[in-house]
């Protein structure tokens, strides 16, 4: 590689694709997705009731696996209908980042991320996936009950 040249990996730039405010309703959906190889979702000041938030792709509720952990407690799930990205029992303001890889190729999709709450001083780690080779065209975050009341979710992508 010549001096001063830029490798392909250096050219990967995150682009803001969509922003969803989460001030009402029980779902937040990003749709019309294509042309990206990775997605990242940022939770910014999400207020939620003390219920689960579950992530699904393309309206599909099968072939997921996943797990979450909170400090010393761990939970691992298989044959689930979505990836639990926030759990019940916590009624607070959430911040987090979720990286979604293999979004448009013939490989299973992987999700990893971290959710934090400075008020209560905890961190939740998420690892999960969707065992399909279909490209991701939409993703939905759904509360198990109740409504969002504040914040935003931002979807970023790397073209490819």
C-alpha positions as CSV (number, residue, x, y, z in Angstrom):
1,X,0.0,0.0,0.0
2,X,1.4,3.4,-1.0
3,X,2.2,6.0,1.6
4,X,-0.8,8.2,2.3
5,X,-3.4,5.9,0.7
6,X,-6.6,4.9,2.5
7,X,-7.5,1.3,2.9
8,X,-11.1,0.1,2.4
9,X,-11.6,-0.3,6.1
10,X,-10.6,3.3,6.7
11,X,-13.4,4.3,4.2
12,X,-16.2,2.9,6.3
13,X,-18.1,5.8,7.6
14,X,-21.2,5.7,9.8
15,X,-24.1,7.6,8.3
16,X,-27.3,8.7,10.1
17,X,-30.1,6.9,8.4
18,X,-33.2,7.6,10.5
19,X,-34.2,9.1,13.9
20,X,-37.3,8.0,15.8
21,X,-38.5,10.0,18.7
22,X,-39.9,7.7,21.5
23,X,-42.4,10.0,23.2
24,X,-45.4,7.8,22.8
25,X,-46.5,4.4,21.6
26,X,-45.1,0.9,22.4
27,X,-43.0,0.4,19.2
28,X,-40.2,2.1,17.4
29,X,-39.6,0.9,13.8
30,X,-36.9,1.6,11.2
31,X,-38.1,0.5,7.8
32,X,-37.1,0.7,4.1
33,X,-33.6,-0.5,5.0
34,X,-31.2,-1.5,2.2
35,X,-27.7,-0.8,0.9
36,X,-25.9,-1.2,4.2
37,X,-23.6,-3.9,5.7
38,X,-23.8,-2.8,9.3
39,X,-26.2,-1.0,11.5
40,X,-25.8,0.7,14.8
41,X,-28.8,1.9,16.9
42,X,-28.3,4.5,19.6
43,X,-30.7,4.9,22.5
44,X,-30.6,8.5,23.7
45,X,-32.5,9.3,27.0
46,X,-35.1,6.5,26.4
47,X,-37.7,6.6,29.2
48,X,-39.7,3.4,29.5
49,X,-41.9,1.7,32.0
50,X,-40.5,-1.3,33.9
51,X,-41.1,-3.8,31.0
52,X,-39.0,-5.6,28.4
53,X,-37.9,-4.1,25.1
54,X,-37.6,-6.7,22.4
55,X,-35.9,-6.3,19.0
56,X,-37.3,-8.1,15.9
57,X,-36.3,-7.9,12.2
58,X,-38.5,-7.8,9.1
59,X,-41.7,-8.5,11.2
60,X,-40.4,-12.0,11.9
61,X,-40.7,-13.5,15.3
62,X,-38.8,-16.8,14.9
63,X,-35.2,-18.1,14.7
64,X,-33.7,-15.7,17.4
65,X,-31.2,-16.5,20.1
66,X,-29.9,-14.1,22.7
67,X,-28.8,-13.3,26.2
68,X,-28.5,-10.4,28.6
69,X,-26.6,-9.9,31.7
70,X,-26.8,-7.4,34.6
71,X,-23.8,-7.1,36.8
72,X,-23.6,-10.7,38.3
73,X,-26.9,-12.0,37.0
74,X,-27.0,-13.7,33.6
75,X,-29.8,-14.9,31.3
76,X,-29.5,-16.8,28.1
77,X,-32.5,-17.5,25.8
78,X,-32.9,-19.8,22.8
79,X,-35.9,-20.3,20.5
80,X,-37.3,-16.8,21.4
81,X,-39.5,-14.5,19.4
82,X,-37.0,-11.5,19.5
83,X,-33.9,-10.3,21.1
84,X,-34.5,-8.8,24.6
85,X,-32.5,-5.5,24.6
86,X,-33.8,-4.2,27.8
87,X,-35.5,-6.1,30.6
88,X,-38.4,-5.6,33.0
89,X,-38.0,-4.3,36.5
90,X,-36.0,-1.2,35.5
91,X,-38.1,2.0,35.2
92,X,-35.5,4.6,34.2
93,X,-33.8,6.6,31.5
94,X,-31.7,4.4,29.2
95,X,-28.7,5.0,27.0
96,X,-27.1,2.4,24.8
97,X,-25.6,1.3,21.5
98,X,-26.4,-1.8,19.6
99,X,-24.2,-3.1,16.7
100,X,-26.0,-5.3,14.1
101,X,-23.7,-7.1,11.6
102,X,-24.1,-9.2,8.5
103,X,-27.3,-7.3,7.6
104,X,-27.4,-7.8,3.9
105,X,-25.3,-10.9,3.2
106,X,-26.1,-14.7,3.4
107,X,-25.0,-15.1,7.0
108,X,-26.9,-15.1,10.3
109,X,-27.3,-11.6,11.8
110,X,-25.5,-10.8,15.0
111,X,-26.5,-8.2,17.6
112,X,-24.3,-7.0,20.4
113,X,-24.6,-3.9,22.6
114,X,-24.6,-2.2,25.9
115,X,-27.3,-0.4,27.8
116,X,-26.5,1.9,30.7
117,X,-28.3,3.9,33.3
118,X,-26.2,6.4,35.2
119,X,-29.0,7.2,37.7
120,X,-29.0,3.6,39.1
121,X,-25.4,2.8,38.1
122,X,-25.8,-0.3,36.1
123,X,-24.7,-1.7,32.7
124,X,-26.5,-4.4,30.7
125,X,-24.6,-6.3,27.9
126,X,-26.6,-7.8,25.1
127,X,-25.5,-10.6,22.7
128,X,-27.9,-12.2,20.3
129,X,-28.7,-13.0,16.7
130,X,-31.2,-13.9,14.1
131,X,-30.6,-17.2,12.4
132,X,-31.6,-16.3,8.8
133,X,-29.8,-15.4,5.7
134,X,-32.4,-12.8,4.6
135,X,-31.3,-9.2,4.4
136,X,-32.6,-6.9,7.1
137,X,-35.2,-4.5,5.7
138,X,-36.8,-3.3,8.9
139,X,-36.2,-3.5,12.7
140,X,-38.7,-2.9,15.4
141,X,-38.2,-2.3,19.1
142,X,-41.4,-3.3,21.1
143,X,-42.3,-2.7,24.7
144,X,-44.0,-5.7,26.3
145,X,-46.6,-3.3,27.7
146,X,-47.1,0.4,28.2
147,X,-45.7,3.3,26.2
148,X,-42.4,5.1,25.7
149,X,-42.5,8.6,27.1
150,X,-39.2,10.4,26.2
151,X,-36.0,10.1,24.2
152,X,-34.9,9.0,20.7
153,X,-33.5,6.1,18.8
154,X,-31.1,6.8,16.0
155,X,-30.1,4.4,13.3
156,X,-26.7,4.6,11.7
157,X,-25.3,2.5,8.8
158,X,-22.2,1.7,6.9
159,X,-22.8,1.4,3.2
160,X,-21.9,-1.8,1.4
